[in-house]
Amino acid sequence: MSVLILTDGSDASRQALTLARRFGDPVHAVHMDAVAPFAPDSLAAILQQVADELNAAAVFAAGTDRGNEVMARLAARAGLPLAANCVAVTPGAPAALTRLRWGGSLLEEARLHSPRPLITVAPHTVSIEEGPEPIDVDVARFVEELDERDLLVRASDHVAPQDGGVSLTTAKVIVSGGRGVGSKEGFAIIEELAGLLGAAVGCSRAVTSAGWRPHSDQVGQTGTKVAPEVYIACGISGATQHMAGLKGAKRILAINSDPQAPLMLNADYTVTGDLKEVVPAITAEIRKRT
Ligand SMILES: Cc1cc2nc3c(=O)[nH]c(=O)nc-3n(C[C@H](O)[C@H](O)[C@H](O)COP(=O)(O)OP(=O)(O)OC[C@H]3O[C@@H](n4cnc5c(N)ncnc54)[C@H](O)[C@@H]3O)c2cc1C
């Protein structure tokens, strides 16, 4: 099986070794120094060249915003169908796929008729594993041949979030607030706890709709899908659209005045009570111990 890796010019040996161990040799890497920062057409062009050269049976990519964009452009170039958000694939003609639909509330069984299936893998389908120590691995390198037109669409700038805070997608701990927080100002206690835990702040759509937090903080079907070690939900009822963003969370602690709220019934740990008392009490306890 051929595995294509996109690197940012850094040493690919660790990733290559992990992939080689999991899927078998050979591992093929494309070094993208010439196309940084993000230029989706050039990545699609490179992928197409490499896939043709290797006669790849299929091309996989992570189902991130960038992965989906590059693969959509590859699909358009190659005139092939793209199946996005897959959680399982059985090779064959046609390939049998299971895809996440409707924000994760539906699993679709599909058949993909294509000489070269193009597939993106839904976020958090495969858990992140610590890679082995880097050792020498046989990495075939390709030199990309790009056209000027491939570089027309590219990221011109990267603006870091103003608060410089922890990103929701990579956070190990998330403290999230819902309508129960009561107001924009009410998030001060959520932020304080998050700051102590080195956590990201998240929220429900009720909160973004009320203008208390930016949309970038929203967790759920139409927000960010998260996979923290611990998700602390404060005053969030647990509507299906919110839960769709939590499938990757390892542990959930719910704080809610209603013990029958869906999130309370789906959490690993619950505290029934007023979050305006419970959250500061947790914060005070952590301060005492640190
Ligand atoms: C197409 C579509 C997409 C959507 N996408 C998303 C999405 O991506 N993310 C998302 O979150 N929602 C999404 N929604 C909205 C979703 O259906 C819910 O309306 C929303 O999640 C509710 O937010 P909430 O839990 O904060 O508010 P509520 O449902 O009003 O819940 C508030 C909770 O706070 C508790 N509470 C109140 N006061 C306190 C207190 N003092 N202490 C402790 N607990 C208290 C209450 O008991 C209640 O459980 C979507 C809806 C649609 C139709």
The ligand as an ORCA input file, in Angstrom:
! r2SCAN-3c Opt
* xyz 0 1
  C     -29.251     23.233     12.472
  C     -28.857     23.468     13.924
  C     -27.518     23.436     14.254
  C     -27.132     23.655     15.583
  N     -25.803     23.607     15.910
  C     -25.452     23.734     17.194
  C     -24.068     23.627     17.592
  O     -23.158     23.480     16.768
  N     -23.780     23.752     18.907
  C     -24.730     23.948     19.873
  O     -24.387     24.051     21.050
  N     -26.021     24.045     19.508
  C     -26.407     23.974     18.221
  N     -27.719     24.118     17.887
  C     -28.674     24.574     18.919
  C     -29.143     23.471     19.851
  O     -30.270     22.837     19.297
  C     -29.526     24.050     21.228
  O     -30.528     25.030     21.043
  C     -28.381     24.662     21.989
  O     -27.295     23.772     22.030
  C     -28.842     24.994     23.409
  O     -27.804     25.653     24.080
  P     -27.712     25.562     25.665
  O     -27.589     24.137     26.083
  O     -26.668     26.511     26.095
  O     -29.099     26.195     26.128
  P     -30.383     25.510     26.806
  O     -30.860     24.356     25.999
  O     -31.338     26.608     27.074
  O     -29.834     24.916     28.170
  C     -29.422     25.700     29.234
  C     -29.087     24.730     30.367
  O     -28.552     25.486     31.450
  C     -29.084     24.965     32.657
  N     -28.994     26.042     33.636
  C     -29.685     27.216     33.648
  N     -29.263     28.003     34.673
  C     -28.281     27.311     35.315
  C     -27.450     27.593     36.432
  N     -27.524     28.755     37.085
  N     -26.572     26.647     36.827
  C     -26.466     25.455     36.180
  N     -27.227     25.156     35.095
  C     -28.114     26.065     34.657
  C     -30.490     24.536     32.331
  O     -30.932     23.547     33.232
  C     -30.303     23.985     30.910
  O     -30.008     22.594     30.933
  C     -28.121     23.906     16.568
  C     -29.478     23.932     16.206
  C     -29.842     23.705     14.904
  C     -31.297     23.726     14.543
*
